[in-house]
Amino acid sequence: MSPRVLSFLAAGFIRGLRATVRLRHHEDERIREWERTGTHFILAFWHRHLLLMPYAYRGKRISVLVSQSQDGELIARTVARLGIDSSRGSSSRGGIAGMRSLLRKAAGGWDIAFTPDGPRGPLREVQPGVILAAASTGLPILPVAIAASRAKLLRSWDRFLVPLPFSTVHIIYGEPLVVERRGDLEAAAAELKRRLDGVEEAAEVLAGGVVRSP
């Protein structure tokens, strides 16, 4: 089946799933204000939360870093059908080109997004791209996580989260992280991991205490 057809089906699945779940946003006053006023930022989330993440953003323009792999091609085509731009490149393939594309868009007034442990892990480990982008642009990194009252965890490297129909999906935003241009990048990566893990745990408590898979 061609990527065009697969992306059509995947986008339809996401829209259909969204129609059957109840979305609850938490601690979202800051991001909604930023979206209203055009204050730009970097949205960061673990790769496992990708499926319904398009519904965490209500701004005008956002571009997400997506791998140049075949899986990345499907993701890029699918999110395009949901109104989200992608910049192609990752820690594993085409990273420089992808980062340059993202930085150009950030300079042009776009919000940008990263899965810091994508596209292939290690699980919940922050790769340097998001930290370098924050240091270069001065944009704050806003961590966000998703959990569902009923969900399926796939047997993938990231234990990909698929909320089940008629569940309640909680989207929670954390404290933004500003990375100084000449700051300690390793310390910033460790702090972002702490905040991403924190919002994931908070989302899971709201969803009913679903235990994270290692």
Sequence and secondary structure as in RCSB ss.txt:
>XXXX:A:sequence
MSPRVLSFLAAGFIRGLRATVRLRHHEDERIREWERTGTHFILAFWHRHLLLMPYAYRGKRISVLVSQSQDGELI
ARTVARLGIDSSRGSSSRGGIAGMRSLLRKAAGGWDIAFTPDGPRGPLREVQPGVILAAASTGLPILPVAIAASR
AKLLRSWDRFLVPLPFSTVHIIYGEPLVVERRGDLEAAAAELKRRLDGVEEAAEVLAGGVVRSP
>XXXX:A:secstr
  HHHHHHHHHHHHHHHHHHSEEEEES HHHHHHHHHT   EEE  GGG TTGGGG  SS EEEEE SSHHHHHH
HHHHHHTT EEEE  SSSSHHHHHHHHHHHHHTT EEEE TTTTT STT   HHHHHHHHHH   EEEEEEEESS
EEE SSTT  EEE TT EEEEEE   B   TTS HHHHHHHHHHHHHHHHHHHHHHTT      
